[in-house]
Amino acid sequence: MPDATSISAAELAELACVLEVTAPKAGNVHPGADFDDVTWADFVVSAALMRAALDQVHELGVGETVLRCVRDTSRVVGCNTNLGLALLLAPLCAATTDTSLHDGITRVLRDLTERDAKAIYAAIAEAKPGGLGRVAKGDVRDDPALPILDAMRLAVPRDAVARQYVTGFTDVLDRLGPRLAALVENRWPWDDAIVRLHIEQMAHEPDSLIGRKCDQTIAAQAQRMARAAVAADWPRGADAAASYEQLDDFLRADGHRRNPGTSADLVGAAVFVMMWQTGARPRQAPWRTSILGANA
């Protein structure tokens, strides 16, 4: 955990967002691949806007922080770039006052209120995430009749971000964060480590955003291709480049409807967790941000 004179949780969250979107992940926006309606620069601006909101999470509460992230991003960027990350990073930043993120997340999730629920419902409805659809119970466009954790529990089958609220962020804290730490400790370049983690997450389970926007058949096909890239030992295996290119081409073949955005959000949260828990920071990168400091 950083000491009081080091980078704040909100600043670290901004850095995690920039690192995640800068790594050239399959099917995602990065400096070498924009979408028609959103660019790498849009995501970097969104990260800065999130930092300003996350700086006040202890005063605003989790729900109002998520809603502010969405509204500020919509006002400046004009589209939803960071709903999933806001839903993940707001409780994680709120949890950093405890001795461990595990203890903090338990407390934060336990203490979520009706006010948090109303704000989170509003944030999701305003962001209009892909494939949102209508559900009979717990629909975000209705007044929240359920506590937020109960509503998230209903959404688990169609949203891996919702699952983090129900499981105490187990995927991020116990699997993805430690895996990223192991890659970095083994001297993987940060970009490669983040891309590898993203492929492994896609191989672990079908991306829930693809499942909602397209269907489970497409999501399962993407999962199989991600598993092939892992089996080819990306980026070091002899056939790794070819298997990765096939995955990337498949994910980009239908505009960005096949964008594995939920996997990317989980990876972004894992980058934050890993840096908060280990103190690791990238020492070299093709870009600079003020929060890295002069010695980055």
C-alpha angles and dihedrals in degrees: 000000000000117000124240094269095053134076116316125238091253092049090049090050090054091050091048090053092049092047091049096050093041094056107091096243121180114267094001138106114266135151091284098042127045127176121236092257104029136039139199088255090057090057092048091051089048090053090056091049090050091052091058091053095042089053086069100041093116091055098037100038126229098285097048089046092054091047092049091050091053096044095045091048093048091049095050106026099027099224144058108278102146117024093119093047091047090052090051102037099045095065092038092054090045088053095057095088090072126081091255135016089237091058092041095051091049089054095043095049092045091053099049109129140204086263089057090049094052092048094047091048089051093047093052093045092049095045092051096206117208116281094007095150126166126292129191096231129034096010109172092225090064127073108276104261091169133059108261094250090054090050091049089050090057090051096050096096090059104029130048091193090060088051090063090063091051097044100040093256090296095158093053100038102037106029116017100035095049091044091054090048090053092051093049092045087054088058098255111159108254094243091051092046092052093046091048091050090050092052091047091051091051089049091048094059139349111276107256095214090056089047092054098041097041117007141276092269091061091043091052091048090053089049091053091050091049089051089053090053090050091047089051087056097241123238099011106041124098093246096033098104093052095048092047092049090052090052093047093047091050093050092050097042096094103044103267098314088111093051107139092221099152091056089050092051092052090049091050090053089048091054089055093047094048094049093045094048100040104028090231117153132179110259098193130030138154090246138043132220126187092243092062092065131213095297097056 
